[in-house]
Amino acid sequence: MNKYFRIVFFLATMTIFTSVKLIAQNDTLKVMAYNVLNYGDACQGSNKVMRNYLKNIISYTQPDILGLVKMSTIKRFPSDFNGNLPIDFCDSIVQYVLNPSGNISYNYCQYTNEARGGDMNVLFYNKNKLVNIYTRVLTVNVTDFDLYKFYYKDSNLANSHDTTFLYVVLFHTQSGSDATVRNTQQIATFNALKTRFAFLPNMIMMGDFNLRSSSESGYNQMVTSTDTTFRFCDPPFAIDKVFTYPASWQGSATYAAYQTTSTRMDLIHPNSCGTDGGAKDWYDHILFSPWMVNGVNYMSYVPHSYKTIGNDGKRMSISINDSTTYGKNLSAPADVINSIFQLSNKYPIVSSIIVKSNTTGNSPNDPQESITGIAELSFDANAISITNPSGNILSVRINEKLLDKKMEISIRDISGKEFLKLEMHTESLLSKTIDISNMPKGFYFIIFKIQEENLSFTKKLIKAE
């Protein structure tokens, strides 16, 4: 081989090697849960002022999945009298708070309020990395406990046709010294997951648990289940091994760096909303399924990434911005510390997930979802079938259980770009053909939404010509 061809061969080899290395490169998803204390109402302050505080916090933390719990209720439709805030309130958060905060482009999941409660939870996500498939209500008790399904935008998805899914459960339990209601809420949610799944897939359960100790029955059932495939793991205990069970963290200095309530020592500063007393309670948690502990399906918790933002471990019985007792709080920039103090009486918590690129297409099968629960139809995965792979004409066959239903059909590629959207009424129709000739060859997702039942589910489609 002459010198010229040796150089060309070397450069070509290095290019291929580098390309493969880039394709197989890992990614990180940061997850954040935050009780925002009726964000949007007038108690804390004007919306313009509050959103600037939230913007400071998000600019600093840069989460890819952001669960805001205990938001003031947002209208789900124009005549929704249970909503205190306008129907476009989440859009204003995306526009003025989240999307200007950096390189992350945010969107939000469908929010619910079946409970007709005074507050609600909303999940935002980085749409550059994730596509939201659905929101489903698991249980209703005082507030809604929702399940969200995503898939990761793996750069290899078009070739591997092997999707990595992620599920998130977001909730806020009943507060107060009496644990009866919150135990009922957590147990019902846990049981709803056991009904839906044969075992836990890639799943995160997070929010404000309002816990006083690990002995509370709702939390205890989730983290000590005898069925290890249904045992959630609380990172500081089961993964990072910082603490061991049993644990009682209320007012305990042992857990000082993990306490999330309260950011404020005095009840009247900066206002009279929320609770006082400084950081003496650990209410907020992010739990992970066994798959995410062991990295079974391309996603795994990053060890020791669980943090309470703004808590330097010296906040027991003092405010987050107190500088006289133990010195200045240097755990975050001063404007972030002040924003956390002003926005809520809760500290935000974060964790990180490593996502491995799927280069082989050989991932373990996710547990098949059983379609049961609140506001859902009782039918199996074959209620709708499609020709797959498909040519220019897609055939959809509908089970009689779905007759006389309004259905929305959306087809998206792996980046989330929508190629087709149509509505149909099944009436007595058992099959339908759809012209997809304008779509290039490739891998797609078809999302079916049954409007009356507040239900949606997804099927994969390969267009072959």
Secondary structure, 3 states (H helix, E strand, C coil): CCHHHHHHHHHHHHHHHHHHHHHCCCEEEEEEEEEEEEECCCCCCCHHHHHHHHHHHHHHHCCCEEEEEEEECECCCCCCCCCCECCCHHHHHHHHHHHHHCCCCEEECCCCCCCCCCEEEEEEEECCCEEEEEEEEEEECCCEEEEEEEEECCCCHHHHCCCCEEEEEEEECCCCCCCHHHHHHHHHHHHHHHHHCCCCCCEEEEEECCCCECCCHHHHHHHCCCCHHHCCECHHHHHCCCCCCCCECCCCHHHHHHCCECCCCCCCCCCCCCCCCCCCECCEEEEECHHHHHCCCCEEECCCCCEECCCCCCCCCCCCCCCCCCCCCCCCCHHHHHHHHHHCCECCEEEEEEECCCCCCCCCCCCCCCCCCCCCCCCCCCCEEECCCECCEEEEEECHHHCCCEEEEEEEECCCCEEEEEEEECCCCCEEEEECCCCCCEEEEEEEEEHHHCEEEEEEEEECC
